[in-house]
Amino acid sequence: VIPPPVIHIESYSEDSISFSLKMTTNIKVSGYVVNIYWTFDTHRQEKRTLIIEGEKSIQKVANLTAHTPYEISAWAKTELGDSPLSFVHVVTSGTRPASPSLKAKAINQTAVECSWTGPRNVVYGIFYATSFLELYRSPHNTTTTSHNITVIVQRDEQYLFLV
């Protein structure tokens, strides 16, 4: 039986998490697959996937958001197959930034100008869809460090926007 890997949180800050991965077995490990999940505004779950080569590993994941819950899951790739999943949860330190105040204005039938307030020198994600279900499951999205962006949409549709 292949055991799940051990995920140990080494440290965390406002914008990063460091963790180690190891197996408690003599089975040869060729690497790990790690998923980091977090949710914004209860509408959209985000995920970052890391493919890690080797048996033992310490990883640092940066560009995270302060005071946000993250779930880290991992499984090992071994000579006998993939291991079961392991999970850990951690909340980054600090104060979560205030939600941006979004304004969306139609420029014409296929372009919407989105602008918002918020801190400088951060990356913003803009998500849009024609229903709340689509906004949660598979929205259109883009990122920018600006405080405005023009989004191209389909004509004759109403859209929901989230930044």
Secondary structure, DSSP 4 states (H G I P E B T S, - for coil): -PPPPEEEEEEE-SS-EEEEEE-SSSSPEEEEEEEEEEEETTTEEEEEEEEEESSSEEEEE-S--TT-EEEEEEEEEETTEEPPPEEEEEE-SS-PPPPP-EEEEESSSSEEEEEE---SSS-EEEEEESSHHHHHHS-EEEEESSSEEEEE--TT---EEE-
